[in-house]
């Protein structure tokens, strides 16, 4: 089955707000709920799935949330990437939901937020990412390993740029303070 990408839908932010509110009612005490992935970057093409990270305080909260999410029709996929992020999916219209539950301080969550924010503030990088995704989707012919693996260098480079930019002083006062 080919990898399907769709053009950006300006309705995705509202859909995220609606779904995150519904998810929040299923979680015991979410610390944060974030719209992540390509659907969270204006103008970026994406698979027709809304990616959401929910950050919880404790392992007990995550166990409670897992039970509630499954009762509400979410399929549990465990932690297939070994990043201590539990994955849940739900087929919904107009696009599905992929929910990641993680705990405070999760490095994979931090990286996803950095990547998202960098693409949001660097339209040229977002455009390059879109072109790469479209090319890989065509080349992959349904091979998810090829598609995902083909993006890894771009993602790693973008994260390095985001981290370097984050360390740069933003104004004269910051420069003076960092020199002291």
C-alpha positions in Angstrom: 0.0 0.0 0.0 1.5 3.4 -1.0 2.4 5.9 1.6 -0.2 8.6 1.4 0.6 12.3 2.0 -2.0 15.0 1.9 -1.7 18.8 1.6 -1.9 20.9 4.7 -5.4 21.3 6.0 -6.0 24.6 7.8 -8.6 22.8 9.9 -5.9 20.7 11.7 -5.3 23.1 14.5 -9.0 23.2 15.4 -9.1 19.4 15.1 -6.2 19.2 17.5 -7.9 21.4 20.0 -11.0 19.3 19.9 -9.2 16.0 20.2 -6.8 17.2 22.9 -9.7 18.3 25.0 -11.3 14.9 24.6 -8.0 13.1 25.4 -7.5 15.3 28.5 -10.7 14.0 29.9 -9.4 10.4 29.6 -6.1 11.1 31.3 -5.8 11.4 35.1 -3.7 14.6 35.2 -2.0 15.5 32.0 0.9 18.0 32.4 0.9 19.1 28.8 -0.7 18.1 25.5 1.1 19.1 22.3 0.2 19.0 18.6 3.3 17.5 17.0 4.3 16.0 13.7 3.7 17.4 10.2 0.1 18.3 10.8 1.3 20.8 13.4 3.4 22.8 10.9 1.3 25.2 8.8 1.7 24.5 5.1 3.4 21.1 5.5 2.1 18.0 3.8 1.4 15.1 6.1 0.1 11.6 6.5 -3.6 11.9 7.3 -3.0 11.3 11.0 -3.0 13.9 13.8 0.1 13.3 16.0 -0.3 14.3 19.7 2.1 14.1 22.6 0.6 13.9 26.1 3.0 14.4 28.9 2.2 12.8 32.3 3.8 13.1 35.7 4.0 9.5 36.8 4.1 6.0 35.6 0.9 5.4 37.5 -0.8 8.2 35.6 0.3 6.5 32.4 -1.1 3.1 33.4 -4.4 4.7 34.3 -4.5 6.6 31.0 -3.7 3.4 29.1 -6.7 1.7 30.5 -9.0 4.7 29.9 -7.7 5.2 26.3 -8.3 1.5 25.4 -11.8 1.7 26.9 -12.4 4.6 24.5 -11.4 2.8 21.4 -7.6 3.6 21.2 -5.4 0.7 20.1 -2.3 0.3 22.2 1.0 -0.3 20.3 3.5 -0.3 23.2 6.8 1.4 22.9 8.1 0.1 19.6 10.9 2.7 19.3 12.3 2.2 22.8 11.9 5.9 23.5 9.6 5.5 26.6 6.7 6.9 24.6 3.7 4.6 24.5 1.8 4.8 21.2 -2.0 4.7 20.8 -4.0 5.1 17.5 -7.6 5.6 16.7 -9.2 5.7 13.3 -11.3 8.8 13.1 -12.6 11.2 10.5 -11.4 13.3 8.7 -8.0 11.8 9.8 -6.8 9.4 12.4 -5.1 10.1 15.7 -1.7 8.9 16.8 -1.2 9.6 20.5 2.1 9.3 22.4 2.1 9.1 26.2 5.4 10.0 27.8 6.6 11.2 31.2 8.1 14.6 32.1 11.7 15.1 30.8 11.3 12.5 27.9 14.1 13.3 25.4 12.1 12.1 22.4 9.3 14.5 23.3 11.7 17.3 23.7 13.2 16.6 20.3 9.8 16.5 18.6 8.9 19.9 20.1 12.3 21.4 19.0 11.8 20.0 15.4 8.3 21.2 15.2 9.1 24.7 16.4 12.1 25.0 14.1 10.0 24.1 11.1 7.3 26.5 12.2 9.8 29.4 12.3 11.8 28.4 9.2 9.5 28.1 6.2 12.4 27.2 3.9 13.3 24.2 6.1 9.7 23.2 6.2 9.5 23.4 2.4 12.7 21.2 2.1 11.2 18.7 4.4 7.9 18.6 2.4 9.9 18.0 -0.8 11.9 15.2 0.9 8.8 13.6 2.3 7.0 13.6 -1.1 10.1 12.1 -2.8 10.5 9.4 -0.2 6.8 8.5 -0.3 7.0 8.0 -4.1 10.3 6.0 -3.8 9.2 3.9 -0.9 6.3 2.2 -2.7 4.8 1.4 0.7 8.1 0.6 2.5 7.8 2.4 5.8 11.4 1.7 6.7 12.6 3.4 3.5 10.3 6.4 4.1 11.1 6.9 7.8 14.8 6.1 7.4 15.1 8.5 4.5 14.0 11.3 6.8 16.4 10.6 9.6 19.4 12.7 8.4 17.2 15.7 7.7 15.6 15.4 11.2 19.0 15.0 12.9 20.4 18.0 11.0 17.4 20.1 11.8 17.6 19.2 15.5 21.3 20.3 15.5 20.3 23.6 13.9 17.5 24.1 16.4 19.7 23.4 19.4 22.5 25.7 18.0 19.9 28.5 17.4 18.5 28.0 20.9 22.0 28.6 22.4 22.5 31.9 20.4 21.9 35.1 22.4 18.8 36.8 21.1 19.7 40.5 21.8 22.4 42.8 23.0 21.5 42.3 26.7 21.7 38.5 26.2 25.1 38.9 24.4 26.4 41.0 27.3 25.2 38.6 29.9 26.7 35.6 28.1 30.0 37.3 27.9 30.2 38.0 31.7 
